[in-house]
Amino acid sequence: MMEPTKVNKQHDLHMRSRKQIELTGVQNVESFDNEEFLLSTELGQLTIRGTHLHIKNLSLENGMLSLEGNIHSLIYQDPGAQGKNKGILRKLFK
C-alpha cells in the first residue's frame, strides 16, 4: 500500500543590508507600489514595506522575486488567515 507523500512547501528569503531581497516560493504578486508589496507565498501572505521599492527580477513560474529599495518591514500572515486585500475585494463583490 502506498503512503501519501507529504508536499514540503518551501519559501526562502535572503536580505542584504536592508536594500535587496531575494525570495523563493512566491505564488503571486497581489499588489505593489514603491512603498508596499503584497505577496502570496507558499507559507502565507507577506507584506513588504519600505521606500523606493521596485522589482529587479520576477519569475512566477519558478516562484522567484528580487526587490530593491529601502526595506522597513516584513509582515507575515498565516496561510489560513484572510489577507487584507482579499477582505476588501470580497466586500466589493458581495
Sine and cosine of phi, psi and omega as CSV:
sin_phi,cos_phi,sin_psi,cos_psi,sin_omega,cos_omega
0.00,0.00,0.74,-0.67,-0.03,-1.00
-0.99,0.13,0.69,-0.72,0.07,-1.00
-1.00,0.02,0.62,-0.78,0.04,-1.00
-0.90,0.43,0.67,-0.74,0.01,-1.00
-1.00,0.07,0.64,-0.77,0.07,-1.00
-0.99,0.16,0.69,-0.72,0.08,-1.00
-1.00,-0.05,0.91,-0.42,0.02,-1.00
-1.00,0.06,0.92,-0.38,0.05,-1.00
-0.99,0.16,0.65,-0.76,-0.04,-1.00
-0.74,-0.67,0.68,-0.73,0.03,-1.00
-0.53,-0.85,0.87,-0.50,0.00,-1.00
-0.87,-0.49,0.52,-0.85,0.02,-1.00
-0.69,-0.73,0.80,-0.60,0.05,-1.00
-0.82,-0.57,0.84,-0.54,0.00,-1.00
-0.89,-0.46,0.67,-0.74,0.03,-1.00
-0.88,-0.47,0.91,-0.42,0.12,-0.99
0.80,0.60,0.48,0.87,-0.03,-1.00
0.82,0.57,0.43,0.90,0.01,-1.00
-0.87,-0.49,-0.41,0.91,-0.03,-1.00
-0.67,-0.74,0.63,-0.77,0.08,-1.00
-0.75,-0.66,0.69,-0.72,0.15,-0.99
-0.87,-0.49,0.79,-0.61,-0.06,-1.00
-0.84,-0.53,0.57,-0.82,0.21,-0.98
-0.84,-0.54,0.27,-0.96,-0.02,-1.00
0.98,0.21,0.36,0.93,0.03,-1.00
-0.99,0.11,0.83,-0.56,0.01,-1.00
-1.00,-0.08,-0.60,0.80,-0.05,-1.00
-0.33,-0.95,0.51,-0.86,0.15,-0.99
-0.98,-0.19,0.96,-0.28,-0.08,-1.00
-0.95,0.32,-0.71,0.70,0.06,-1.00
-0.32,-0.95,0.35,-0.94,0.03,-1.00
-0.33,-0.94,0.47,-0.88,0.21,-0.98
-0.49,-0.87,-0.18,-0.98,-0.09,-1.00
-0.97,0.23,-0.02,1.00,0.03,-1.00
-0.85,-0.53,-0.22,0.97,-0.05,-1.00
-0.40,-0.91,0.70,-0.71,0.12,-0.99
-0.87,-0.49,0.76,-0.65,0.11,-0.99
-0.93,-0.36,0.88,-0.48,-0.10,-0.99
-0.84,-0.54,0.54,-0.84,0.23,-0.97
-0.98,-0.18,0.82,-0.58,0.02,-1.00
-0.87,-0.50,0.14,-0.99,0.03,-1.00
-0.85,0.53,-0.43,0.90,-0.08,-1.00
-0.90,-0.43,0.39,0.92,0.08,-1.00
0.84,-0.54,0.02,-1.00,0.02,-1.00
-0.96,0.28,0.63,-0.78,0.03,-1.00
-0.77,-0.64,0.78,-0.63,0.09,-1.00
-0.93,-0.38,0.81,-0.59,0.06,-1.00
-0.92,-0.40,0.83,-0.56,0.00,-1.00
-0.87,-0.49,0.53,-0.85,0.01,-1.00
0.07,-1.00,-0.41,-0.91,0.05,-1.00
-0.74,-0.67,0.49,-0.87,0.03,-1.00
0.82,0.57,0.58,0.81,0.01,-1.00
-0.98,0.22,0.67,-0.74,0.09,-1.00
-0.46,-0.89,0.40,-0.92,-0.02,-1.00
-0.98,0.18,0.79,-0.62,0.09,-1.00
-1.00,-0.06,-0.67,0.75,-0.02,-1.00
-0.45,-0.89,0.65,-0.76,0.02,-1.00
-0.62,-0.79,0.79,-0.62,0.11,-0.99
-0.61,-0.79,1.00,-0.09,0.00,-1.00
-0.94,0.35,-0.44,0.90,0.06,-1.00
-0.87,0.49,-0.61,0.79,0.01,-1.00
-0.99,-0.14,-0.08,1.00,0.00,-1.00
0.95,0.33,0.50,0.86,-0.07,-1.00
-0.90,-0.43,0.62,-0.78,0.05,-1.00
-0.58,-0.81,0.69,-0.72,0.10,-0.99
-0.84,-0.55,0.75,-0.67,0.02,-1.00
-0.84,-0.55,0.46,-0.89,0.13,-0.99
-0.76,-0.65,0.45,-0.89,0.04,-1.00
0.59,-0.81,-0.20,-0.98,0.05,-1.00
-0.99,-0.10,0.95,-0.31,-0.10,-0.99
-1.00,-0.01,0.81,-0.58,-0.02,-1.00
-0.97,-0.24,-0.62,0.79,-0.04,-1.00
-0.43,-0.90,0.44,-0.90,0.11,-0.99
-0.79,-0.61,0.82,-0.57,-0.04,-1.00
-0.78,-0.62,0.83,-0.56,0.03,-1.00
-0.97,-0.25,0.56,-0.83,0.21,-0.98
-0.89,-0.46,0.50,-0.87,0.03,-1.00
-0.88,0.47,0.47,-0.88,-0.02,-1.00
-0.83,0.56,-0.54,0.84,-0.01,-1.00
-1.00,0.09,-0.19,0.98,-0.05,-1.00
-0.96,0.26,0.54,-0.84,0.02,-1.00
-0.98,0.20,0.81,-0.58,0.00,-1.00
-0.95,0.30,0.40,-0.92,-0.02,-1.00
-0.85,0.53,-0.76,0.65,-0.07,-1.00
-0.96,0.28,-0.48,0.88,0.04,-1.00
-0.92,0.39,-0.62,0.79,0.03,-1.00
-0.89,0.46,-0.66,0.75,0.01,-1.00
-0.91,0.41,-0.71,0.71,0.01,-1.00
-0.89,0.45,-0.65,0.76,0.02,-1.00
-0.88,0.47,-0.64,0.77,0.02,-1.00
-0.91,0.42,-0.64,0.76,-0.02,-1.00
-0.92,0.39,-0.61,0.80,-0.11,-0.99
-0.98,-0.20,0.32,0.95,0.07,-1.00
-0.95,0.31,0.00,0.00,0.00,0.00
